Amino acid sequence: MNYIAHVKQDKAGNWIEHSLEEHLTCVGKLAVEAAARFSASDWARLAGRWHDLGKYNAEFQSYIRGASGYEAHLEDEFSKGRVDHSTAGAIFAVNKLGLPGKILAYLIAGHHAGLPDWEKDEAPGSSLRERLQRTELLDKTLAQSVPDNLLECTEPEVKIPGGPSGFALWVRMLFSCLVDADFLDTERFMDEDKAKQRGKYPTVSDLQSRFNEHMVKLGQSALDTHVNRLRADILRQCRESASRQPGFFSLTVPTGGGKTLSGMAFALDHAIQHNKRRVIHVIPYTSIIEQTADIFCSIFGDAVIEHHSSLDPDKESVRSRLASENWDAPIIVTTSVQFFESLFAARTSRCRKLHNLVDSVVVLDEAQLLPPAFLQPILDSLNLLVEHYGVTVVLSTATQPALNTRKDSFGRTILRGLENVQEIIEQPDVLYSKLERVRVTLPVDFNSSSNWQDITNEIKQHETVLAIVNTRRHARELHALLPEGAIHLSAQMCGQHRSRVIAEIKEKLGEGEPVRVVSTQLVEAGVDLDFPVVFRALSGLDSIAQAAGRCNREGRLKQGEVVVFVPPEPPPPGDMRRAAAKTVSVLASNGDAPLARDNFTKYFRLFYDDTDLDKKNIVKRLMPDSQELGVQFRTAARHFKLIDNAGENVLVRYYSVVDSEAGEQGRAVDALLDALRHAGPSRDLMRKLQRFSVNASQQHFQQLRENGEIEEIHPGIWAQVEGSSVYDSVLGLMQTSGWSAEEMVI
């Protein structure tokens, strides 16, 4: 028998076989190339050779011939359903190597369905322990003529980077090497044209040349202002610091100081001097990722890959879609959700790119927004990446969080933090003093709140002003009181809507037109808005500082005005309310200089000390059992969700007046929804519709269903009914009652 891994028909209708032995050998070689970067080649080779060992099973060979139509007479065999082909190799690894073989068993058993749990827990699917008991699958496999060269092995050295605490990340890195190699070799056989479009990117040196050229032009066109001179000096310091030894760096620059481009300058120069392969720029919110990606794309062209849920598919190319699968491009722009959830993922699609983090420069933009409930496992993973996988991490923010290791008075560790973080800026305090562009006015009494009407009256005294509040409901209540023409921003507006509104605000500001804006905190992290006056509801000190960054950003005024007010209601319970309380504690003793850098250190220490930094027990779930190497990969991944997406996505019918006036298809969303209704979902279609998606809380979702405002146009996919007015062209997805805790989000 010719044992086959895959089979296809060419354009002439001829059948072509993909030899199973060839597939296993090639996957082993590709996995070795990837794993060599972190000295795990021996493990990767065996994983590659044994991952599809179960395909030698005669039942699987009948299945693949029948399922593909290659041998029509095997149709009865096909009707029996799929044949488990991944468990046999896992059992073989354990039989061959004993306890170390379980490492390979995780990889092999999970190479399609994802890394399994060792013990049966809450995650769906069989546990690895259960699957290893199905010895009949290996017996059926070895009853066939399996080549001896595939079964022979030398036991790899068990040297886990980081010891037991590094075991789970190391396994996921190996898993990444295996599944990417499996995808690539399969693609090379099944779709040669697609495979040929991979790679072929410019080198990091080429990108540095493009960047240098861009910065020279930018410098020549920049006005000789105080702010621009400071930005030039920040850039100089970043470039000079790039020669330092790899590790952790902090880039502490006030908002408006040019962190984005200066951080990229450091990353590129550092990558060249220390042989790093790519730069990964991580951004907290999808609402600002497009702005940063557009900047980089204007410099580097298609060497930049955006990978996030709200990507406009019109910006995608075939090559960019391929690169987003495994991050093999030289510059990646992604979200915190995509980056960190991938580090703790179990699914093959999420894990596939992990090995391409090795030898990279990772810039964590707005590092103060690292989620507190997952801070400990995140810091543990960053420490492992830096120490064992050649990663340099840059913490870029105006408000550096207190991430150093701390112990309590009894010597117990409160936080396993980051040590030996090198500050790029020579004298941050001096820089902050030079870039001070606002005066912050605090409430006379933090315990006395103002009503919305009084707050509105203060805001109305300014023709151009930004007001930032803590919840979506507050944004609507305040907006309703402002004069006609005020602009509203929140995550109740779909991505397409928000992008249009932010562009409109920038245009008005640029032309000097009056504009009043009410927004949730989605504008705080990196959105380039420059208002003369900003009002901010009492919140975390870092949020107040970020709000101040939208005020007098370009330093055109002698001093901008930031007003902190106490809203009628406190922030929602949880992190936001505790953050506001810690702010009051800090400012009570140093309110004269509320944005002084020392205040942020005090604030974050108080906040972290009062927070469960591993709320979902991720660290414990990923610590291997010493007797059986038991790890709950799948359950940990289910719990590691940076956004507790308890709601439901609703596709809305947002019609852009701007599109209509431009003669474009203003009702394009209707055509997309019709295509979904009649043809079902496809990758490209759903990515386009993502731009018209709003997440509604479960309570809001049920309200919309009961009112007949939404319909299920495909199983599990809900959309606004045609003719419904539930989506407002100003406020977004409407809600008249039943506001719940979920409405606290941006």
Rosetta blueprint (number, residue, H / E / L):
1 M L
2 N L
3 Y L
4 I E
5 A E
6 H E
7 V E
8 K E
9 Q E
10 D L
11 K L
12 A L
13 G L
14 N L
15 W E
16 I E
17 E E
18 H E
19 S E
20 L H
21 E H
22 E H
23 H H
24 L H
25 T H
26 C H
27 V H
28 G H
29 K H
30 L H
31 A H
32 V H
33 E H
34 A H
35 A H
36 A H
37 R H
38 F H
39 S L
40 A L
41 S H
42 D H
43 W H
44 A H
45 R H
46 L H
47 A H
48 G H
49 R H
50 W H
51 H L
52 D L
53 L H
54 G H
55 K H
56 Y H
57 N L
58 A H
59 E H
60 F H
61 Q H
62 S H
63 Y H
64 I H
65 R H
66 G H
67 A H
68 S H
69 G L
70 Y L
71 E L
72 A H
73 H H
74 L H
75 E H
76 D H
77 E H
78 F H
79 S L
80 K L
81 G L
82 R L
83 V L
84 D L
85 H L
86 S L
87 T H
88 A H
89 G H
90 A H
91 I H
92 F H
93 A H
94 V H
95 N H
96 K H
97 L H
98 G L
99 L L
100 P L
101 G H
102 K H
103 I H
104 L H
105 A H
106 Y H
107 L H
108 I H
109 A H
110 G L
111 H L
112 H L
113 A L
114 G L
115 L L
116 P L
117 D E
118 W L
119 E L
120 K L
121 D L
122 E L
123 A L
124 P L
125 G L
126 S L
127 S L
128 L H
129 R H
130 E H
131 R H
132 L L
133 Q L
134 R L
135 T H
136 E H
137 L H
138 L H
139 D H
140 K H
141 T H
142 L H
143 A L
144 Q L
145 S L
146 V L
147 P L
148 D H
149 N H
150 L H
151 L H
152 E L
153 C L
154 T L
155 E L
156 P L
157 E L
158 V L
159 K L
160 I L
161 P L
162 G L
163 G H
164 P H
165 S H
166 G H
167 F H
168 A H
169 L H
170 W H
171 V H
172 R H
173 M H
174 L H
175 F H
176 S H
177 C H
178 L H
179 V H
180 D H
181 A H
182 D H
183 F H
184 L H
185 D H
186 T H
187 E H
188 R H
189 F H
190 M H
191 D L
192 E H
193 D H
194 K H
195 A H
196 K H
197 Q L
198 R L
199 G L
200 K L
201 Y L
202 P L
203 T L
204 V H
205 S H
206 D H
207 L H
208 Q H
209 S H
210 R H
211 F H
212 N H
213 E H
214 H H
215 M H
216 V H
217 K H
218 L H
219 G H
220 Q H
221 S H
222 A L
223 L L
224 D L
225 T L
226 H H
227 V H
228 N H
229 R H
230 L H
231 R H
232 A H
233 D H
234 I H
235 L H
236 R H
237 Q H
238 C H
239 R H
240 E H
241 S H
242 A L
243 S L
244 R L
245 Q L
246 P L
247 G L
248 F E
249 F E
250 S E
251 L E
252 T E
253 V L
254 P L
255 T L
256 G L
257 G L
258 G L
259 K H
260 T H
261 L H
262 S H
263 G H
264 M H
265 A H
266 F H
267 A H
268 L H
269 D H
270 H H
271 A H
272 I H
273 Q H
274 H L
275 N L
276 K L
277 R L
278 R E
279 V E
280 I E
281 H E
282 V E
283 I E
284 P L
285 Y L
286 T H
287 S H
288 I H
289 I H
290 E H
291 Q H
292 T H
293 A H
294 D H
295 I H
296 F H
297 C H
298 S H
299 I H
300 F H
301 G H
302 D H
303 A H
304 V E
305 I E
306 E E
307 H E
308 H L
309 S L
310 S L
311 L L
312 D L
313 P H
314 D H
315 K H
316 E L
317 S L
318 V H
319 R H
320 S H
321 R H
322 L H
323 A H
324 S H
325 E H
326 N H
327 W L
328 D L
329 A L
330 P L
331 I E
332 I E
333 V E
334 T E
335 T E
336 S H
337 V H
338 Q H
339 F H
340 F H
341 E H
342 S H
343 L H
344 F L
345 A L
346 A L
347 R L
348 T H
349 S H
350 R H
351 C H
352 R L
353 K L
354 L H
355 H H
356 N H
357 L H
358 V L
359 D L
360 S E
361 V E
362 V E
363 V E
364 L E
365 D E
366 E L
367 A H
368 Q H
369 L H
370 L L
371 P L
372 P H
373 A H
374 F H
375 L H
376 Q H
377 P H
378 I H
379 L H
380 D H
381 S H
382 L H
383 N H
384 L H
385 L H
386 V H
387 E H
388 H H
389 Y L
390 G L
391 V L
392 T E
393 V E
394 V E
395 L E
396 S E
397 T E
398 A L
399 T L
400 Q L
401 P L
402 A L
403 L L
404 N L
405 T L
406 R E
407 K E
408 D L
409 S L
410 F L
411 G L
412 R L
413 T E
414 I E
415 L E
416 R L
417 G L
418 L L
419 E L
420 N L
421 V L
422 Q E
423 E E
424 I L
425 I L
426 E L
427 Q L
428 P H
429 D H
430 V H
431 L H
432 Y H
433 S H
434 K H
435 L L
436 E L
437 R L
438 V E
439 R E
440 V E
441 T E
442 L L
443 P L
444 V L
445 D L
446 F L
447 N L
448 S L
449 S L
450 S L
451 N L
452 W H
453 Q H
454 D H
455 I H
456 T H
457 N H
458 E H
459 I H
460 K L
461 Q L
462 H L
463 E L
464 T L
465 V E
466 L E
467 A E
468 I E
469 V L
470 N L
471 T L
472 R H
473 R H
474 H H
475 A H
476 R H
477 E H
478 L H
479 H H
480 A H
481 L H
482 L L
483 P L
484 E L
485 G L
486 A L
487 I E
488 H E
489 L E
490 S L
491 A L
492 Q L
493 M L
494 C L
495 G H
496 Q H
497 H H
498 R H
499 S H
500 R H
501 V H
502 I H
503 A H
504 E H
505 I H
506 K H
507 E H
508 K H
509 L H
510 G H
511 E L
512 G L
513 E L
514 P L
515 V L
516 R E
517 V E
518 V E
519 S E
520 T L
521 Q H
522 L H
523 V H
524 E L
525 A L
526 G L
527 V L
528 D L
529 L L
530 D L
531 F E
532 P L
533 V E
534 V E
535 F E
536 R E
537 A E
538 L L
539 S L
540 G L
541 L H
542 D H
543 S H
544 I H
545 A H
546 Q H
547 A H
548 A H
549 G L
550 R L
551 C E
552 N L
553 R L
554 E L
555 G L
556 R L
557 L L
558 K L
559 Q L
560 G E
561 E E
562 V E
563 V E
564 V E
565 F E
566 V L
567 P L
568 P L
569 E L
570 P L
571 P L
572 P L
573 P L
574 G L
575 D H
576 M H
577 R H
578 R H
579 A H
580 A H
581 A H
582 K H
583 T H
584 V H
585 S H
586 V H
587 L H
588 A H
589 S H
590 N L
591 G L
592 D L
593 A L
594 P L
595 L L
596 A L
597 R H
598 D H
599 N H
600 F H
601 T H
602 K H
603 Y H
604 F H
605 R H
606 L H
607 F H
608 Y H
609 D H
610 D L
611 T L
612 D L
613 L L
614 D L
615 K L
616 K L
617 N L
618 I H
619 V H
620 K H
621 R H
622 L L
623 M L
624 P L
625 D L
626 S L
627 Q L
628 E L
629 L L
630 G L
631 V L
632 Q E
633 F H
634 R H
635 T H
636 A H
637 A H
638 R H
639 H H
640 F L
641 K L
642 L L
643 I L
644 D L
645 N L
646 A L
647 G L
648 E E
649 N E
650 V E
651 L E
652 V L
653 R L
654 Y L
655 Y L
656 S L
657 V H
658 V H
659 D H
660 S H
661 E H
662 A L
663 G L
664 E L
665 Q L
666 G L
667 R L
668 A H
669 V H
670 D H
671 A H
672 L H
673 L H
674 D H
675 A H
676 L H
677 R H
678 H H
679 A H
680 G L
681 P L
682 S L
683 R H
684 D H
685 L H
686 M H
687 R H
688 K H
689 L H
690 Q H
691 R L
692 F L
693 S E
694 V E
695 N E
696 A E
697 S L
698 Q H
699 Q H
700 H H
701 F H
702 Q H
703 Q H
704 L H
705 R H
706 E H
707 N L
708 G L
709 E L
710 I E
711 E E
712 E E
713 I E
714 H E
715 P L
716 G L
717 I E
718 W E
719 A E
720 Q E
721 V L
722 E L
723 G L
724 S L
725 S L
726 V L
727 Y E
728 D E
729 S L
730 V L
731 L L
732 G E
733 L E
734 M L
735 Q L
736 T L
737 S L
738 G L
739 W L
740 S L
741 A H
742 E H
743 E H
744 M H
745 V L
746 I L
